[in-house]
Amino acid sequence: MDLNAARMFVAVVQAGSLSAAAMRLDIPLPTLSRRIRELEQSLKVQLLERSARGTRLTDAGTRLYEHASRGIEALVEAEEAVRSDQTRLQGRLRLSLPTAFEPWWDLLAAFQRQYPDIQLSVYTTDRRVDLTQDGIDVALRIGAIVHEAMVARRLLSYRHTLVAAPQLLATLREIRTPDDLDGTPLAAWSRDANIQPIWQLGEQVFRPRTMLTTNDYLQLRARALAGDVIADLPPFLAADPIRHGRLQAVLVEHPMPEQQVSLLYPLHRHPSSIVRAYLDFCQKQAARFLDLLPGRDR
């Protein structure tokens, strides 16, 4: 099999059409079409069904793509590994992070100490960014990942915690069950101001009657520390105040669901050596991150 033709075939599949692949590979469209036809003739099978809307894989094309893409990626990795041994990693890495994800700030600082020639551009937001459209190399995502065009590398999981200041709890009746939260001052995180939050507390679904909803966890923590509300916080924001007695966990026997933390990057964009370095660094640092999460699930 012609290796260059196989690489062109993989590029066509990933680009979605011959014309898009020709632009990406910077070769004439007739040349690309001819090389794909020659590959089909050498294999004596049709690999692509062509139409005005683009190309679609045949069954034979699907099988070839599954094997060829892995082999070509391995060759690219080998090539970049040789190059990275000869030169220091340098360039720009564009990242997306959730807001208030404080432990990752320290991780990024440590990453740049190890790779001082890599410049970071960090975009913090709670909306689901389009990595390709927004020019993001890697996004840190919380929650389940359902996206066919993306690769997700799961790092860890944790649970949010209901917390309140001791001075507030002293004024309330004892809270033993989720129903005991009725009539208490509650605050919750919400991505959309028009959607009422829902808490899954153990086996019970609870709809808090909140006096405050916000998409800013730092605001929730500030109001909880002030003794104004019972709020749900990620454990890395609650751990230190709990450790020093400024906050207390509420309803620990009714745990909230696990939250998955994953790194997300485009499926059809081969990760650069810089992206791979970041992915591997985060994977190694995840264990240290877990140490910040009391009551966490390893």
ZIJOVEN-V18096 format. One line per field, one symbol per residue. ss: DSSP state (A for helix, B for strand, O for the rest). phi: phi as a letter, one per 30 degrees, with the letter a starting at -180 (. if undefined). psi: psi as a letter, one per 30 degrees, with the letter a starting at -180 (. if undefined). A space follows every 10 residues. Layout:
ss->???
phi->???
psi->???
//
This chain:
ss->OOAAAAAAAA AAAAAOOAAA AAAAAOOOAA AAAAAAAAAA AAAOOOOBBB BOOBBBBOAA AAAAAAAAAA AAAAAAAAAA AAAAAAOOOO BBBBBBBOOO OAAAAAAAAA AAAAOOOBBB BBBBOOOOOO AAAAOOOBBB BBOOOOOOOB BBBBBBBBBO BBBBOAAAAO OOOOOOOAAA AOOOOBBBBO OOOOOOOOBB BOOBBBOOOO OBBBOOAAAA AAAAAOOOOB BBBOAAAAAA AAAOOOOBBB OOOOOOOBBB BBBBBBOOOO OOAAAAAAAA AAAAAAAAAA OOOOOOOO
phi->.ddddddded dddddjaddd dddddibddd dddddddddd ddcibdcbcc addkbbdddd dddddedddd dddddddddd dddddcbddb kcbcbbbddi deeddddddd ddddbdcccc ccccacdddc edddicdbcc bcjdcbadcb cccdcababd bdbadedddd ccddccbedd deicdcbbda dcdccddbcc cidcdbcddd cabacbdddd ddddddidbc bcbdddcced dddcidbbdc hddbddddcd cbcbbddccd dddddddded dddddedddd ddcdidcd
psi->kjeeeeeeee eeeeffleee eeeefhlkee eeeeeeeeee eefhlkekjk lffblkklee eeeeeeeeee eeeeeeeeee eeeffflkkk akkjlklllg ieffeeeeee efeeifgkkk jkjklfljlj eeeghkekkk kklkkjjfgl kkjkelllkl kkllkefeff fllkjfleff fkfljkklkk ekfgkklkkj jbfkkkjkjk fkklgjfeee eeeeefgelk lkkkffffee eeeggflkkk hfgikllkkk klkklkegjk kleeeeeeee eeeefeeeee ffjkglk.
//
